[in-house]
């Protein structure tokens, strides 16, 4: 078996070039050259349109990164070096990432491999949260979960004022999640102004269920109990006034 | 989340579709390609400093995706050897590229090809990059790229003679 030689006409851009263009990485001169080429090349116009359609379809199906965060590294803010040619470009990627905290994964798990963790966005940086830590009004929380099997999941919290909130899902019934390790949920929540200790409960169950029961139980008894076919994971934080 | 500086999400939206497309072409499977996207972005999230800024980010990610896919292909190959099941262990689903026949042919060859030649075969035959562009991908000279392509050609001719 042998491979046919290259078929791309001389002067036509590669897919890599199109990708750099759509990512905003080409300087003004390179962009102008590419656009001029497209004006006169039906083959490349078609290819560009096909790539754009694929791009849109993919992001429709996968709007956010699905990370596999399996190990912890020290928390520190990092800025990526930016090539001089890219400075000022629309998609210059100055990333300000706070990496997961040193405490292993921050996961709170029960025997049977179901658990939750969370990331905190505060002041434009992200850090892995740990149970018992301080958070602040306005912080955004993104939960992660670990489950060795598909499950119906609900995450509720009871704050210092006794108010029960549902953090996941947004509907009236438990959300279905596939098995996964430390997998981020699609949504995040913004913390309100109620200060003090807040307990968070994650209920993983084999069967679907409505939220009214767990919400009532948590309001009345200040805790939740896992029934047969369910697992419960807990964590907590203390909401303090922002410094 | 609304932030003024470009975020990890912005990075993902700018580059994930092309990573997926590339991985799907190389592996021939949507599920495997999605795993590669997760692998690449998890790696970027955990070690953002691995991108040193010596090339455009899309170039760096093309190279990284190629590495991840080749590792998967080789792992499949090792597993296939262990199970003595030949090429059945790697997906041969229809590719989704501009040159599907070439992608399918290349996947079969990558199972057999010596490791140093795999990358250059992908860049030359599948991506149709120039010697200069391949040199940038590999971080080597154009002359070395030429040498690798000569070796690749010799390897393929030897295979044809044996067939």
HADDOCK unambig.tbl for C-alpha pairs under 7 A between the chains (distance, minus, plus):
assign (segid A and resid 1 and name CA) (segid B and resid 160 and name CA) 6.05 0.50 0.50
assign (segid A and resid 2 and name CA) (segid B and resid 156 and name CA) 6.22 0.50 0.50
assign (segid A and resid 3 and name CA) (segid B and resid 102 and name CA) 6.74 0.50 0.50
assign (segid A and resid 5 and name CA) (segid B and resid 125 and name CA) 6.75 0.50 0.50
assign (segid A and resid 6 and name CA) (segid B and resid 125 and name CA) 6.04 0.50 0.50
assign (segid A and resid 6 and name CA) (segid B and resid 128 and name CA) 5.80 0.50 0.50
assign (segid A and resid 8 and name CA) (segid B and resid 128 and name CA) 6.74 0.50 0.50
assign (segid A and resid 14 and name CA) (segid B and resid 127 and name CA) 6.92 0.50 0.50
assign (segid A and resid 14 and name CA) (segid B and resid 128 and name CA) 6.95 0.50 0.50
assign (segid A and resid 14 and name CA) (segid B and resid 129 and name CA) 6.91 0.50 0.50
assign (segid A and resid 19 and name CA) (segid B and resid 18 and name CA) 6.69 0.50 0.50
assign (segid A and resid 19 and name CA) (segid B and resid 58 and name CA) 6.90 0.50 0.50
assign (segid A and resid 20 and name CA) (segid B and resid 58 and name CA) 5.78 0.50 0.50
assign (segid A and resid 23 and name CA) (segid B and resid 14 and name CA) 5.13 0.50 0.50
assign (segid A and resid 23 and name CA) (segid B and resid 15 and name CA) 6.80 0.50 0.50
assign (segid A and resid 25 and name CA) (segid B and resid 56 and name CA) 6.85 0.50 0.50
assign (segid A and resid 55 and name CA) (segid B and resid 17 and name CA) 5.10 0.50 0.50
assign (segid A and resid 58 and name CA) (segid B and resid 17 and name CA) 5.90 0.50 0.50
assign (segid A and resid 59 and name CA) (segid B and resid 13 and name CA) 6.98 0.50 0.50
assign (segid A and resid 59 and name CA) (segid B and resid 17 and name CA) 6.95 0.50 0.50
assign (segid A and resid 64 and name CA) (segid B and resid 9 and name CA) 6.68 0.50 0.50
assign (segid A and resid 65 and name CA) (segid B and resid 12 and name CA) 6.36 0.50 0.50
assign (segid A and resid 65 and name CA) (segid B and resid 38 and name CA) 6.85 0.50 0.50
assign (segid A and resid 65 and name CA) (segid B and resid 41 and name CA) 6.93 0.50 0.50
assign (segid A and resid 66 and name CA) (segid B and resid 38 and name CA) 5.60 0.50 0.50
assign (segid A and resid 67 and name CA) (segid B and resid 38 and name CA) 5.55 0.50 0.50
assign (segid A and resid 67 and name CA) (segid B and resid 41 and name CA) 6.54 0.50 0.50
assign (segid A and resid 67 and name CA) (segid B and resid 42 and name CA) 4.89 0.50 0.50
assign (segid A and resid 68 and name CA) (segid B and resid 38 and name CA) 6.77 0.50 0.50
assign (segid A and resid 68 and name CA) (segid B and resid 42 and name CA) 5.66 0.50 0.50
assign (segid A and resid 69 and name CA) (segid B and resid 42 and name CA) 6.52 0.50 0.50
assign (segid A and resid 80 and name CA) (segid B and resid 48 and name CA) 6.45 0.50 0.50
assign (segid A and resid 80 and name CA) (segid B and resid 49 and name CA) 6.04 0.50 0.50
assign (segid A and resid 81 and name CA) (segid B and resid 52 and name CA) 6.23 0.50 0.50
assign (segid A and resid 81 and name CA) (segid B and resid 53 and name CA) 5.60 0.50 0.50
assign (segid A and resid 82 and name CA) (segid B and resid 53 and name CA) 5.51 0.50 0.50
assign (segid A and resid 83 and name CA) (segid B and resid 53 and name CA) 4.94 0.50 0.50
assign (segid A and resid 83 and name CA) (segid B and resid 54 and name CA) 6.55 0.50 0.50
assign (segid A and resid 93 and name CA) (segid B and resid 6 and name CA) 5.89 0.50 0.50
assign (segid A and resid 93 and name CA) (segid B and resid 11 and name CA) 6.61 0.50 0.50
assign (segid A and resid 94 and name CA) (segid B and resid 5 and name CA) 6.93 0.50 0.50
assign (segid A and resid 94 and name CA) (segid B and resid 6 and name CA) 6.06 0.50 0.50
assign (segid A and resid 95 and name CA) (segid B and resid 6 and name CA) 6.57 0.50 0.50
assign (segid A and resid 95 and name CA) (segid B and resid 7 and name CA) 5.82 0.50 0.50
assign (segid A and resid 95 and name CA) (segid B and resid 8 and name CA) 6.46 0.50 0.50
assign (segid A and resid 99 and name CA) (segid B and resid 46 and name CA) 6.59 0.50 0.50
assign (segid A and resid 124 and name CA) (segid B and resid 3 and name CA) 6.47 0.50 0.50
